[in-house]
Amino acid sequence: MNLIRNYRNWRRYMETVSELRQLSNRELSDLGISRGDIPYVARKSS
């Protein structure tokens, strides 16, 4: 079960990173996120 949970967390992380990378710098700024913060924000959301 741990393997399945880890895989789901990884997929959620990758989806979040992908969605955030599609946003413009302006949209990220409106959210209070810089482009360099994307991996950190995605990890916290998983």
C-alpha positions in Angstrom: 0.0 0.0 0.0 2.9 2.4 0.7 4.0 2.0 -2.9 0.6 3.0 -4.2 0.4 6.0 -1.9 3.9 7.1 -2.9 3.0 6.8 -6.6 -0.2 8.9 -6.1 1.7 11.5 -4.2 4.3 11.7 -7.0 1.5 12.0 -9.7 -0.2 14.8 -7.7 3.1 16.6 -7.4 3.9 16.3 -11.1 0.4 17.5 -12.1 0.7 20.5 -9.8 4.1 21.4 -11.2 2.8 21.0 -14.7 -0.2 23.2 -14.0 1.8 25.9 -12.3 4.4 26.0 -15.1 1.7 26.8 -17.6 0.8 30.0 -15.8 2.3 33.3 -16.8 4.7 35.1 -14.5 1.9 37.6 -13.9 -0.5 34.9 -12.8 2.1 33.3 -10.5 2.8 36.7 -9.0 -0.9 37.2 -8.3 -0.8 34.0 -6.4 2.4 35.1 -4.5 4.5 32.4 -6.2 7.7 32.9 -8.1 8.8 30.5 -10.8 11.6 29.2 -8.6 9.1 28.3 -5.9 7.0 26.0 -8.0 8.7 22.7 -6.8 8.4 23.8 -3.2 4.7 24.8 -3.5 3.9 21.5 -5.4 5.6 19.5 -2.6 3.6 21.2 0.1 0.3 20.6 -1.8 0.9 16.8 -2.1 
